Amino acid sequence: MFDIMKVAKNIKAARIAQNMTQMNLADAMEVSYQAVSNWERGNSMPDIAKLEQLCQILKISLDKLLGTEEEAKTIAKIINGNGISLSDITIDVIKNLAPLLSPQKVKELLNLNHQSKQENNSQTEKDSENKSENKKEWKIDYYTIMGLAPFLTQEDLDALVTQVEGEISPEALIALAPFLNRDCMDALAMRLTGNISLELLIGLMPFLSKDGQHKLWKKFGLGC
């Protein structure tokens, strides 16, 4: 599994092995000293476009830098522009690599599509068949979405959430709340079940519409 802190340690170890200071590496990479410092502390990751250059300077392979062969192969394909077959990639790989990728690239790998109902209805049967053939249906749960949330736009995240069915835990809903729009939050709040604390309900209120707030209070017997 892709581990940002492990990558941070690998960058630092490889830099020291080359007898380079953080400033030396920053100059060679044409980035700021603060950028290198953040890489080595695990606060951020190098831009994917600079990974190949980083490996060359530090004389380390991509798989050793990332600490995982599967993710390294995927990153290499992205860097080299060879394209990625959706049949050869898993949702866990996408989630693990998300810190390295742009929101647009994460969206492309997830093969997200959130066309309007009017656009969908206007498609021909042939277009729909082609779309079905080209689209991979991911088995996504709320835990996975929580990991992807910081790396997707709100619109793309809302589209991803619609693929998940069933109940949602209070903890998952609270974690996702800052990333979703109110319509999506209203719908998810109605999937809460079991004993929900008053404190948690109050904490959810700012993320819901007025109607959503009323329905949630009523659902748990706290409203008229």
C-alpha positions in Angstrom: 0.0 0.0 0.0 1.2 3.5 -0.8 2.5 5.2 2.3 3.3 8.9 2.3 5.4 8.7 5.4 7.4 5.8 3.9 8.0 7.8 0.8 9.1 10.8 2.9 11.7 8.5 4.6 12.8 7.1 1.3 13.4 10.5 -0.1 15.4 11.6 2.9 17.5 8.4 3.0 18.2 8.6 -0.7 19.2 12.3 -0.4 21.6 11.6 2.4 23.0 8.6 0.5 23.9 11.0 -2.3 25.5 13.4 0.3 23.1 16.2 -0.7 21.5 18.8 1.5 17.9 19.7 1.2 19.0 22.9 -0.5 21.1 20.9 -3.0 18.1 18.8 -3.9 15.8 21.8 -4.1 18.3 23.5 -6.5 18.6 20.3 -8.6 14.8 19.9 -8.8 14.2 23.6 -9.3 11.8 23.8 -6.4 11.9 25.7 -3.1 13.7 24.4 -0.1 10.4 24.4 1.7 9.0 21.9 -0.9 11.8 19.4 -0.2 11.4 19.9 3.5 7.7 19.1 3.2 8.4 16.0 1.1 10.7 14.7 3.8 8.2 15.4 6.5 5.3 13.7 4.7 3.4 17.0 4.5 3.2 16.9 0.7 4.4 14.8 -2.3 6.4 15.8 -5.3 4.4 16.6 -8.4 4.0 13.5 -10.5 5.7 15.2 -13.4 8.9 15.5 -11.3 9.1 12.0 -9.9 11.2 10.7 -12.8 13.7 13.6 -12.3 13.7 13.0 -8.6 14.6 9.3 -9.1 17.4 10.2 -11.5 18.9 12.8 -9.1 18.7 10.5 -6.1 19.7 7.4 -8.1 16.7 5.4 -6.8 14.1 3.4 -8.7 10.5 4.5 -8.7 9.3 1.4 -7.0 11.9 1.8 -4.2 11.0 5.5 -3.8 7.3 4.7 -3.6 7.8 1.5 -1.6 5.3 -0.5 -3.7 5.8 -2.1 -7.1 2.1 -2.0 -8.2 1.7 1.8 -7.6 5.1 2.4 -9.2 4.0 0.7 -12.4 0.9 2.7 -12.6 2.7 6.0 -12.0 5.3 5.0 -14.7 2.5 4.5 -17.2 1.1 7.9 -16.3 4.5 9.6 -16.6 5.3 8.0 -19.9 1.9 8.6 -21.3 1.3 4.9 -22.1 -2.2 5.0 -20.8 -3.8 2.8 -18.2 -6.2 -0.1 -18.7 -9.0 0.1 -16.2 -9.0 -3.7 -16.1 -5.5 -3.6 -14.6 -6.1 -1.0 -11.9 -8.0 -1.3 -8.6 -9.8 1.3 -6.6 -7.3 0.9 -3.8 -4.4 1.8 -6.2 -6.3 4.9 -7.2 -6.9 5.9 -3.6 -3.2 5.3 -2.7 -1.9 7.3 -5.6 -4.4 10.2 -5.2 -2.0 12.4 -3.3 0.4 12.4 -6.3 -2.3 13.0 -8.9 -4.3 16.1 -10.1 -8.0 16.0 -9.3 -8.6 15.7 -13.1 -6.4 12.6 -13.3 -8.1 11.0 -10.3 -11.4 11.7 -12.0 -10.2 10.1 -15.2 -8.9 6.9 -13.5 -12.3 6.6 -11.6 -14.0 7.1 -15.0 -16.5 9.4 -13.3 -19.4 10.7 -15.4 -22.1 13.0 -14.0 -24.1 14.1 -17.0 -27.5 15.7 -16.5 -30.6 13.5 -16.8 -31.5 15.5 -19.9 -28.2 14.7 -21.5 -28.5 11.0 -20.5 -32.0 10.8 -22.0 -30.8 12.2 -25.3 -28.1 9.6 -25.8 -28.8 7.0 -28.4 -28.9 3.3 -27.5 -25.6 2.8 -29.3 -24.0 5.6 -27.3 -25.2 4.0 -24.1 -23.8 0.6 -25.1 -20.4 2.1 -25.9 -20.4 4.0 -22.6 -21.2 0.8 -20.8 -18.3 -1.0 -22.5 -15.8 1.7 -21.6 -16.9 2.2 -18.0 -15.6 0.1 -15.2 -18.0 -0.3 -12.3 -16.1 0.1 -9.0 -17.1 -1.5 -5.8 -16.9 1.6 -3.7 -17.7 2.0 0.0 -17.8 5.1 2.2 -14.4 4.3 3.7 -12.8 4.5 0.2 -14.6 7.7 -0.5 -13.3 9.2 2.7 -9.8 8.5 1.4 -10.5 10.1 -1.9 -12.4 13.1 -0.7 -9.5 15.6 -0.4 -8.4 14.8 -4.0 -11.6 15.3 -5.9 -13.8 18.3 -6.7 -17.1 18.6 -4.9 -19.0 17.7 -8.1 -16.9 14.6 -8.7 -17.1 13.5 -5.1 -20.9 13.9 -5.2 -21.0 11.7 -8.3 -18.9 9.1 -6.6 -21.1 9.0 -3.4 -24.2 8.3 -5.6 -22.6 4.9 -6.5 -22.8 3.7 -2.9 -26.0 2.2 -1.5 -27.1 1.4 2.0 -26.6 2.9 5.4 -23.8 5.2 6.4 -22.2 5.5 9.8 -22.3 8.7 11.8 -18.5 8.8 11.7 -18.3 8.5 8.0 -20.9 11.2 7.4 -19.1 13.6 9.7 -15.8 12.9 7.9 -17.4 13.6 4.5 -19.5 16.6 5.5 -16.9 19.3 4.6 -16.5 17.9 1.1 -20.1 17.4 0.0 -22.8 19.8 -1.1 -26.0 20.1 1.0 -28.3 18.1 -1.3 -25.9 15.2 -1.1 -25.6 15.6 2.7 -29.4 15.7 3.0 -29.7 12.4 1.2 -26.9 10.7 3.2 -28.3 12.0 6.5 -31.5 10.0 5.8 -29.4 6.8 5.6 -28.3 7.2 9.2 -29.7 4.5 11.5 -29.4 3.4 15.1 -28.7 5.6 18.2 -27.3 8.9 17.2 -26.1 11.3 19.9 -27.6 14.7 20.2 -24.1 16.2 20.0 -23.6 14.5 16.6 -26.9 15.6 15.3 -26.1 19.2 16.2 -22.7 18.9 14.6 -24.3 17.9 11.3 -26.8 20.8 11.2 -24.5 23.3 9.5 -23.9 20.9 6.6 -27.6 20.4 5.9 -30.3 22.5 4.2 -33.2 23.8 6.3 -35.4 21.1 4.9 -32.7 18.5 5.6 -32.3 19.7 9.2 -36.0 19.4 9.8 -36.2 15.9 8.3 -33.2 14.7 10.3 -34.7 16.0 13.6 -38.0 14.4 12.8 -36.3 11.1 11.8 -34.9 10.7 15.2 -38.0 11.9 17.0 -36.6 15.3 18.0 -38.7 17.5 15.8 -42.3 18.2 15.0 
